[in-house]
Amino acid sequence: MEDFLSLELPELEGRIHALGQPRYRARQIFSWIHGRGVFRADQMHNLPGELRKRLAPFLSPLPVELDRTLEAEDGTKKFRFRLRDGAAIESVTIPEEKRTTLCLSTQVGCAQGCVFCRTARMGLQRNLRVDEILGQYYAIRSMSEGQADLTHVVFMGMGEPLANLGPTCRALKILTHPLGCGLSTRRLTVSTIGIPGPLEELYRTVPVSITLSLNGADNETRSRLMPINRKHPIEEVLAALRRLPLAPRRRFTIAYVLIGGENDSLQDARQLVRVLHGLRCKVNLIPFNPFPETELRAPKEADVTAFQDLLRSKGISTHIRGSRGGDVLAACGQLCGDGP
Ligand code: SF4
């Protein structure tokens, strides 16, 4: 039976209308579910008793069950959830001075094969449904009540959001709906390897912040690190990014994982300046976090600084993003659903 948790408001209005109820009841139910995190009809106090009884079969408990929580020394927390079919996914919260960011997964595993990423080693097991994507948010939101609020959400956990486009867009619409979670599009980020058609479709649907995972400034390097580049080379991906109707005063983020001896030379930095010319963006440099199964190396600190200095000298706003949660393998590209 269809679960109301996955429905956008107009769809829910249609279902409620079909039950012979006025449409405003759908708005009340939508607000209970997504705004207040109430998933049981008998707790929706402003609905008539008869309707509550009829709703019960359409409302299930969250499809994600917390299985384990690990906390790193820096306060980053990694949550492992079991899905109803036994698959495991991970979500991460990252507290900072004035914000707490929740990083959500969109797939169980990932098919993209980026060589620096631990999730890639799992391969793709399956896509997540809308309720499984949202379920991570609702489960963690209910745990953080009374503590720091979740101020930002990034789709940067396991999986490539654009490879699971429909459920990702639907989840974004519910997260940003004023009667739903009411998150501003400025506080929502989709991090992606950049698949041109789906990228444009997602941005047309919900103009959230976009982080493009670039990691190589020439096609040879990027293809070595990210197989998707053989299908969609750098110039094609950046052209798609340039076509997005970016609002005034907003910028794209370019994520660049610096890997020792692979993509961290000054020549790479100069080439990066060339390919980003004229694009409204900032660059986040992420020193690679080695994990047990990889031979790739972390970059030398001096090389990271030199890379940043070169980009800055050319007028590109560039930050070094210290990896968070490295001691519990919660950092970028380290989620894999098992192990620590
Ligand atoms: S970096 Fe992202 S897209 Fe690449 S394999 Fe890992 S999860 Fe998939």
Residues whose N, C-alpha, C, O or C-beta is under 5 A from the ligand:
A	BS01	SF4	C110 Q112 G113 C114 C117 T119 A120 G157 M158 G159 E160 I193
